[in-house]
Amino acid sequence: MEDLRPLLTATAHVLWWKEMWPQDNRLLAAGHDDSGEAFMETGILIRWGAPRQGREKESLDLFQKSVDYYRGLVEDGKLGYFEPFMLGSGDSEIETGFFIIKGEVTQVFELLDDQQHRDLMAQGSVLVEHYRFDMLAVGDSIKRWLGDYKRGLSAVGV
């Protein structure tokens, strides 16, 4: 029998989000799989700054371990997209690089509950400065977000 705990945990995260912010659909974007079935898509942005002093080697090892892990999830069909980016300009003390991760909402919320992902996040917060995690509005949810913003402008008379 299939273990339904990851799906139930992901569903619980979605239900919690909808309960906390019932009008906020910005994180969810409609998409379609190969069969034409509709699904919801969301994303994660993980950013970091310079390595903490004395932790440079460990931070490079963590970067490679993270890239291998997230790419493996894409290859296994557990995420839809992963890409690492390094910034070529700006204040590298504050922001050196970032990862963009996308997938069906259930895939992304399963990732948030995954122990290996949580371990990587905890290690990142120890090894690098300015380690941040943000949820992303992607796809059709951007149009929804802009519509919400326009209604907000109208509501306050702008």
N, C-alpha and C positions, 0 to 999 in steps of 0.2 A: 504494500500500500504506500502511495506517495506521501511524503512528509509535507503537510500543509502549513507547518509553523512559519516558514519564511513568507508565504503569501498572506497568512493571517496577520503577521507582524507588519508587513507592508500596508495591508488594508487598514490596520489600526492606526498607523501613522497618517494615512490619508484622511481617515475619519476624524482623528484628533485635529489635523490642520483645518478641516472644514468646520469643525465645531468651534475652534478658537477664532477663525476668521471666515465666517460663512459667506461673505460677499467677495472674498478674494480668490479669484480663479486665475490669477496671473501666472502661477506656477504650472498650470496645466495647459497643454496644447494638444489639439486633436491631430492625430495622424492615422495612417492605415498600414496594416501589415500586408504581406504578399497575397493573402486571401481576400483582401478588401475589408476585413474587419477593422472597425475603429478602435484606436487606443489613445491614451493620453500620454504626452511626453513632457519631461521636465529635465532640468540640468543642474549641475553643481559646478561652482568655480572654487578652486582651492588655490590660494596665493601665499607667497612667502617672500621674506626679505633675505638679508644676509645671514650666513651661518653664525651661530653664537661663537664667541671667541673660544678657541680650543676644541671646537666641535666640527671643524671643517670636513675632515675625512668622514666622520659619521653622517654628516648631512649629505655628502655625495653618495654614500652607500644607500641612504634612505631614499634619495631621489631615484636611483636605479631600481631599487626594490619596489618602489611605488609604480614606476613606469612598467615594469614587468608584470606586476599584479593587475593593474587596470587594463593593459593591453591583453592580458590573458582572459580577462572577463569579457572583453569585446570578441576575441577569437572564439570563446565558448558560447557566444550568443546571450550572455548575461547582462550586457550593456550594449547600447547602440553605437556609441562614439566615445573615443578618448583621444586627447591630443595634449602633449606637453608644450609649453612655450617658455622661452627665456627672453627677457627684455634686453634690447640692445642699447637703450638710452634711459635717461631718467635717474632717479635716486635709488641705486641698487641696495642701499642700506634698508630702505623701506619696502621696495618691491623688486625682486630679482627675477621671478618667474611665476607661472601659474599653470594649472591643469584645467581643462574643460572636459567635463564628463556629461554625456547625455544618454537618455534611454527612456523606455516606457516608465510611467510613474511607479508601477509596481517593482520594476527592476531597480530603480534609483532608491526607493525606500527600503528594499531588501538590502541594498548596499549599505545604507545608513545603519542598519542593524547588524551588519556583518562584523564579526570579531576582528578579522584581519584588517579591514578598513579602519575600524576604531583604533586598533593598535598603531597603524600607520599615522593616523591623525594625532594620537597622543605623542608619538615619537617626534613628529614634526613640530609640535608646540614646544618641545623641550630643546630641539636641535637648531631651530632657525628663529630669527626675529620676525615679528609681524605676521605670524601664521594665521590665516583667515579662511573661513569657509562660508560660502554664500549659495543660496538656492537661486536658480536662474529662470526667468521667463523666456520661453523659446517658442518658435513657430507662431501659430495662431494666437497664442496667449499674449504676444506683444501687441497685436491689434486690440485685444480685449483691454490690456493695460492702458493703452492710449485712449480708448473710449472712456474708461473709468476716469482718467485724468481730465479729459475734456468735460465730462459731467461734473467733476469736482470744481473745475474752473467756473462753470456756469452756476453751480450751487452757491459759490461765494461772490458772484457778481463780477468776475473778471472776464 
